[in-house]
Amino acid sequence: MDPEKIMSGISNEIFTTLKIMEKAKTPEEKLMYSETVKNLCDSLGVFLSYMSDMALYEDGESIPF
């Protein structure tokens, strides 16, 4: 899968969830959406970390597994 599509998709989900969270009325709803945003941000962070690690090996070096 294309890395740009993945990052764009996760970013769009974060943005959409934040917009929905603005309209939440109860603390329970806000908590649910904030946990969703946190999980999406964590996922994006893991993906970005992985991508930065992979960028180190783009020069044709073998990946040490």
C-alpha positions, 0 to 999 in steps of 0.5 A: 500500500502507498505510504502517502495514502496511509498517512493521508487516510489516518490524518483525515480520520483524525481531522474528521473525529476532531470535527465530530468531537466538537459537536459532542454534548456529554463528557462520555462522548467527548471521552470516547472521541478523545480516546479515538483521536489518541489511538489514531495519533499513536498509529500515525506516530508508529507509522511515521517512526517506521517510515523514518527507520526505513528511510535510513536503508534506502541507499541499497543497504540491506535491512538488518533482520 
